[in-house]
Amino acid sequence: MSDQVVQPDEVREAVLKRYSEIATNFDANEAAASCCSPAADDSSCCESSPEDAYFENIYQADTSSLPLEVTGLSLGCGDPITLANLQTGQTVLDLGSGGGIDCFLAADEVGETGYVIGVDMTDSMLEKANQNLAKVGKANVEFRKGQIEKLPVEDNQIDVIISNCVINLSTDKPAVFREAYRVLKPGGQLAVSDMVRLGDMTEEERADMISWSGCIAGAEEVDYYVTELQKAGFKNISICDRDNPDLELAGVIGLALSKSRVFSARIMARK
Ligand SMILES: C[S@@+](CC[C@H](N)C(=O)[O-])C[C@H]1O[C@@H](n2cnc3c(N)ncnc32)[C@H](O)[C@@H]1O
């Protein structure tokens, strides 16, 4: 889908504002976050979601060892850790690492011989992530400031890229996929949870900045996602509904619906 109705700068500003405010206002003693609950205003992605509990209980991976400062600031829509099936010694990159939950879970999976890099563009979120890193004391995790469209990572360095509810926030997904491909080692794996869409979205829906920053308006059609991953060079592409993981959607013809359905997907691809 073209983004003619959307101004990239306006989206970036809305996303930065929302996640800055979430990080700044987050208090671990208050209710746990989701991508929608500590919203900067009273409109949120939950309102567009069919079930209020959609963003809750998303981890199969064991999060019990992590403090509330980390789990409470979990803003994802899925469980890329379980999807990625990480191995000891791997180097992992988390696109849009937020408060760091997936980086810390990944660090345990790859062990002391592995390494985890989280990239995020929001200063106050990076500050929270580094405070959390000091609290959990993991020597094999590092957070870098940067944009997922222009990664602060050298070519061919990464075994597995994970990401949790972030790529939908970008107005330039082809650049995100090109960058992901560039930094992965040959044979490297993309294992991502993200919001995607089947069916149409009106220009008005697409131009709603609260919905964009709430992970709904930027959700791309499954076909577009697959095509752009292919153009970037990825192979073995798989996209499944988080809640219906046995149904492969990548490459399936004729799934377009007249009414838009936005959902969390498990996305896998290989360089
Ligand atoms: C919905 S939160 C998800 C955070 C984390 N992945 C999690 O599961 O808790 C989105 C995060 O992505 C970051 N982000 C959004 N767009 C980005 C971009 N283009 N480049 C880098 N970071 C971005 C935001 O600052 C925010 O921390």
The ligand as a MOL file (V3000), in Angstrom:
LIG
                    3D

  0  0  0     0  0            999 V3000
M  V30 BEGIN CTAB
M  V30 COUNTS 27 29 0 0 0
M  V30 BEGIN ATOM
M  V30 1 C 5.2730 -0.9850 20.7950 0
M  V30 2 S 6.8790 -0.6030 21.4680 0 CHG=1
M  V30 3 C 7.6020 -2.2370 21.5790 0
M  V30 4 C 8.8000 -2.2880 22.4790 0
M  V30 5 C 9.3950 -3.6780 22.7260 0
M  V30 6 N 9.6820 -4.3450 21.4670 0
M  V30 7 C 8.4900 -4.5350 23.5810 0
M  V30 8 O 8.0300 -5.5820 23.1060 0
M  V30 9 O 8.2380 -4.1590 24.7280 0 CHG=-1
M  V30 10 C 7.7090 0.1290 20.0860 0
M  V30 11 C 9.1520 0.5340 20.3660 0
M  V30 12 O 9.7910 0.7330 19.1210 0
M  V30 13 C 10.4880 1.9500 19.1060 0
M  V30 14 N 10.4500 2.4260 17.7030 0
M  V30 15 C 9.3660 2.7300 16.9740 0
M  V30 16 N 9.6910 3.0680 15.7110 0
M  V30 17 C 11.0460 2.9650 15.6430 0
M  V30 18 C 11.9830 3.1900 14.6110 0
M  V30 19 N 11.5920 3.5730 13.3920 0
M  V30 20 N 13.2970 2.9980 14.8780 0
M  V30 21 C 13.6950 2.6190 16.1270 0
M  V30 22 N 12.8490 2.3930 17.1480 0
M  V30 23 C 11.5350 2.5640 16.9230 0
M  V30 24 C 9.7600 2.8300 20.0930 0
M  V30 25 O 10.6020 3.8230 20.6220 0
M  V30 26 C 9.3160 1.8140 21.1430 0
M  V30 27 O 10.2730 1.6570 22.1510 0
M  V30 END ATOM
M  V30 BEGIN BOND
M  V30 1 1 1 2
M  V30 2 1 2 3
M  V30 3 1 2 10
M  V30 4 1 3 4
M  V30 5 1 4 5
M  V30 6 1 5 6
M  V30 7 1 5 7
M  V30 8 2 7 8
M  V30 9 1 7 9
M  V30 10 1 10 11
M  V30 11 1 11 12
M  V30 12 1 11 26
M  V30 13 1 12 13
M  V30 14 1 13 14
M  V30 15 1 13 24
M  V30 16 1 14 15
M  V30 17 1 14 23
M  V30 18 2 15 16
M  V30 19 1 16 17
M  V30 20 1 17 18
M  V30 21 2 17 23
M  V30 22 1 18 19
M  V30 23 2 18 20
M  V30 24 1 20 21
M  V30 25 2 21 22
M  V30 26 1 22 23
M  V30 27 1 24 25
M  V30 28 1 24 26
M  V30 29 1 26 27
M  V30 END BOND
M  V30 END CTAB
M  END
